[in-house]
Amino acid sequence: MSTTRVPAVYMRGGTSKGVFFLARDLPQSTSERDALLLRILGSPDRYRAQTDGMGGATPATSKVAIVSPSWRDACDVDFLYGAVSVDAPHIDWSGHCGDLAAAVGPFAIAEGLVPAAEGTTRVRIWQANTGRRIDAFVPVRDGQVLEIGEFAEDGVPFPSAEIRLEYLDPDEGEPGPGGALLPTGRLQEALELPGIGPVTVSLISAGAPTVFVRAQSLGLTGKELPADIERERRLLERLELIRAHAALRMGLVFSADDATRLSPGVPTVCWVARPATYRAGNGVDVPADRIDLLARVLSMGRLQQAGTGVGSIAIAVAAALPGTVVSEVARTLPGVPTRIGHVSGSLAVGADVSQRDGSWRVDKVVFSRSARRLMSGWVHAPSAGLRGAA
């Protein structure tokens, strides 16, 4: 059987991993492109292992990134992100990954899309999914991306070189999924859930569309680990019900019944609680005075193993907005990064917000991640059955 061979780079960005492609190396037809990417990642896999592909069988490791030169004067490259379902033939192109965004700069420099500037190279990224600009500041030594350093991030076992990411004023871009920062114009509202009743939430479209809910209202503490959630079928069904009705309220789908099928990646669900000492996934205690709130993010039906970049952006923005369910539990001070207690430890993210003509806006979000090239070469997929298979 003949195979399709495509140049690719396997990269870690933050606490995520994904397969990176240049747009010119993929089919122009979106259906053919998606069919090829699904087969490369090993989806759909009814065993939920992606054994026959490059995917890692978790939301954090089943991702693709497509990069191309940007035609925008203010940007160097365009970055399109895809969340690949493990067990369904679907790629969600509606969200964003702040972790993989950290790897876009190093990828663009290594592929010759952006010339390396000694010391620090600024790579101006257009995030095509959400219509936002990101500036990545990548360390460079002797014309090469520097990967070794002392920067440590919880959820990544080895230290690396620090990459600073700045998400600039969204007003410079186009409306992302869900439109405005507050898609419904409200800081808090009640979702009426069939068979359950009202649940108070905050709906925020920053980083990625997210529905925030107090941990207490779910009977949770905010200290949960993945194993605590994965066996709670009724809780997962309730969380998906909240997510589906939030997707409808945010204008991401036309029916809550369609949310699981048409928009499985966004919005994500995040439950929050006041700071408290807890034990992280690596067995290390995180003291309450080291964090400003507890947060747990559910994506694609799985509890995130670490603080993701895009999820942390949404949390920090929600914490900075007075009147959200997040700001009511967070110990956040204006102008000071919010320290988020996640499954693997903590992550600090700075978010500046302001009000203009009665509407809230995000002026800038700043945080640091690291990235590393894991493998480069070609990925292979059986040619038979690829055309239009997605």
N, C-alpha and C positions, 0 to 999 in steps of 0.2 A: 504494500500500500504506500502511495506517495505521501509525503508530508510537506506542510507549509513551514518554512523557516523564516523567522522574523528577528532582526536585531533588537536586543533588549538589555536592560540593566536591572538587576534586583537590588533594591536599596532599602535601608532602614532610615526612617525619619522619625525622631522622637521615639515613642513607644509603639510605632506601627511599622509594617513592612509592606512593600508593594513592588509590582513590576512596572518599570518605566519604559515608555516607547517614545520615539519621535513620530509626530503625526504623519510625516511623509512616508513612513514605513508601513502604515496600516491602510486597509481598504478605505476608499472614500465613501462608499455606501455604509451608512450607519448600521444597517441590519447585518451586513457581511462583517463589518468591524466587530460588532458585539458578539456575533457567533464565534469569531476567531478568539476574542479575548476570553470568552467563557470556556472554550476548549483549552486554552493555554493555562488558565487557572485551575481547571479540573471540575468545572461546574456544568450542570447540576450533579450533585453526588448524593444519592439517597442514603448513603452511609455517613454523610456529614464529615468526611475526612479529607476530601480533595486529594485522594491518594494518587490519582492519575493526572496531576497538574501541579502548578507552581503555588497554588494557594495554601495558606496555613490553617484553614478550617476554623478560623475565628474572625469576627468582624475587624479586628485590628490587623490581620495578616492576609485578608482576602481583598486586595485593593489593586487598582491600576491607575497609572498616571500617564497622560498624553501631553507632550510638550512640543511647542512649535515657536518659531520666531513670531514676535508680535508686530502687527501693522500699526499699532498705536504709538504715537510719538513719545508718550510718557512711560511706555513699558518696553522691556526687552524681550520677554517671552510670555506666551499664553500657556496656562496650566489647566487642563481638564481632568477632573478626578472622577473615578468610578468605584462605587462600593459594590463588589461582586457577591451576589447571594451564593451561599455554599450549596444549598439543596434545591434551588429553583433556577430556572433559566432566565435570570434577570440581573441586569446591572442598573443600579440607581445612580443616575447622573445629576440628581437634583441637589445634592449636598456638597460638603467641602471637608477636607481633612487638613487640619492645621499641622499635624505631625508630618505628613508627606510634603506639605508646603516647605518644610525645613530642608528637604532633600532636593527640591527643585533647583535651587541656586547652585549647589555643587554639581548636579547633573548638567545644568545648562553650561557651566564653565568647562566641565570635562568634555562635553560634546562640541565645544567650539561655538556655541550660540552667543556666549558673552565672553569678551576678552578678560583674562585674569589680570587684576591690578594688585601689585604687591602690598601685603599688609592686610587690607580688607577690601573685598570686591562687593559693591552693591549690585544686586540683581533685582530689577524692577519687574514684578510678576503680576500679570493680569489673571485673576482667578475666574476662569470662564464660567464655572457653574453658578457663581453668585454675583458676578459683575463687580468685583472689588479689586483694589490694588494692594499688593503686599510688597514691602521692601525687605529683602533678605540681605543681611550683612555677613558675608562668608569669609572666614580667615583663609589667607593664601600665603604660602611660602615658596619661594623659588619657582613661581609660576604654576604651582599645583595647589589644589584644595587641601587644606590642613585638616586632618581627621583626628589626630592624636592630641589630647589635651587633658586638662584637669577638671573640666566641667562635668558635673555629676547630676543626673536626673533620676528621681525615683521611678522604678520600673524598667530601667536600662542597667544591665549588670556591670558594664565597663565605662570608665570615664572617657570623654571625647572632647573635641574642640567645640567651643560655643558658637552657635549661630543665632544672631538676634533677628527677630521678626517684628516688623512694624506694620500693623494694619492701619491704613490711612483713612481719612475722612470718607465714609461711604457716599457722601454727596457727590464725590468725584466720579462715582461709577453709576451703574444702572441698578434698579431695584433687584434684589435677589429673591429667592423663593420666599413666598409669604409677604413680599413687598417691604413695608416700612419696618423699623426697629420694633414697634409695637403694632403687629398686623391688625389688631382689633381696636387700637387706640386706648386700651385700658391696661393699667398696671397689674390689676388682679381681676379675676372673674370666676364665675361658677360654671363648670361643665356639668350638664345634667346627663348622667349615665343610666341607661336602661337597667332596671333591676338593682341599682345601687343607690342612685340619688345624686345630689350635687356634690362636686369636689372642687374646692377652691384652687385655682392655678394661676400662674403667670405665663403668658405666651410671648416669647422673645425670639426675634429673628436677628441674631448676631452670631457670627461664626458659622452657625447652622441653626435652622429653626429648632427651638427647644421648648418643651412644656415642663414647667417647674411646679413641683408640688411638695408640701411639707411632709417629711418622713413620718411624723406623728400621725397624720391623717391616713396613712397607709398601714399603720401598725408597725412601722419600722423605726430604726434608730439612726440610720445614716452610717453605721459601722459595718454594714453587711459586706461579706466576701462573696465571690461568685458561687461557691458551693452552697451558700445559704439561700441563694435565689433560684438556682437551676432546678432544685427539686420541689419548688413551691409552684405547682401548676396553676392553682387558683389565683395566686398573686400575679403570675405572669399574664394570665388571661385578663385580669383587672388592669394591669399596666398597659396592655395592648389596647384595651377598650378606651382608656384615657388617651393614649397616643392617637388612636383613630379619630376620636371626636375632636381632639386638638387639631389634627390635620385638617378636618373639615372646617373648623372655626377659623383657622389661619388661611384658608383659601387654597390649600395645597391639593385637595381632592374635591370632587363634587358630591361624594357620599362617604360617610364613615365606613360603610361596608367595603368600599374600594381601597381603603388606606393600606391594608396589609398587602394587597396584591400590587397596587400601583405606586405606592410610596412607602416601601418598607424601611427605608433608611432615615427619612425625616418626617415629622420631627423626632428627635430623640426625647427620651423621658429622663428627667433628673429629679431625684428627691434630695432634699437638703435638711440639715439640722444644725443646731448650735454647736460650737466647738466642744469637744470632749475627747479625752484620751482614749485611744483605740489601738488595737493590734493590726498592723498591716499584713498584707498577704505573705511577706517574707518572714513573718514572726517577730518583727521589731515593733516595739511600742512607739506610737507617735503621740507626744504629749499635747494636751489641749492648748498650751501657751505657744505652740509652734504653728498653729493654724487659726484661721478666722472663721471657718465653717466646715462642716462635713458635707460631702456631696458624693452621690453615687449615680452613674450614668448608664442607662440601658439603651443599647443600640442593636438593632436587628435581632431582638429577643435575647441578647446576652449582656450580662453585666460587664462593663469595660474593666480590664485588668489593671489599668493605670489611668492617670489623668491625661486624656487626649488633648491635643492642642485646640482643636475646634470646640470641643466640649468645654474646655476651660475658658475659652473666650466668652462663650455664652454665659457661663457662671459669673465671671468677673464683671461683665456688663450688667447682668441682672442684679448683682450685689451693689453696684454703683448707682442703680436707679432707685431712688427713694419711693417706697410704697409697694415694691414687689414682694412676693413671698420669700425671695432670697435675701433681700436687704433687711427683712425683719428678723432673720436669724443670724446674719453675718456680722462679724466684728470688723467691718471695713471702714477705713477713714479716707476722706477725700484726698486724692493725690498719692495714695499709698497702695502698692500692689496688694491684691487679695491673695492670701495664702489658703489654698484649697486642699483639704484633707481628702485624698482619694484612696482607692484600694491599696496602692503600692507605696503610699507616702504622701508627700505634699508637693505642690507646684504653685509658684507665685506668678500672677498675671496682673499687669497694670491696665486699667481701663479708664479713660477720660470721657465723660459724657457731659452734654450741655443741653439747654433748652432754647429753642429758637421758634418764635411765633407760635408758642404753645405746644410744640412737638419736641420730643426728646430725640437726640442724635448722638452717635458715637464719634468723638473727635479722633481718637487714636487708641489702639490696643497694642501693648508691647509685652513680649515674653521671649524666652530663650529656649532653644531645643538644640539637639545635635543630630548629625546624619552621617551615614557611612555607606559607601559602595560595597555591596556584599559579593556581587558576581556580575560579570559582563560577558556578552557573547551573543548567542542566538537561542531563542526558545522555539520549540517544535510542536506542531499540532497535526494530527491526521487530516489530510485534505478532504477526504470523503465526508459529505454531510455538512460542510461548513456553510455553504451559501444559503443565506436567509434563515439559518437554523434558529436564530435568536427570536 
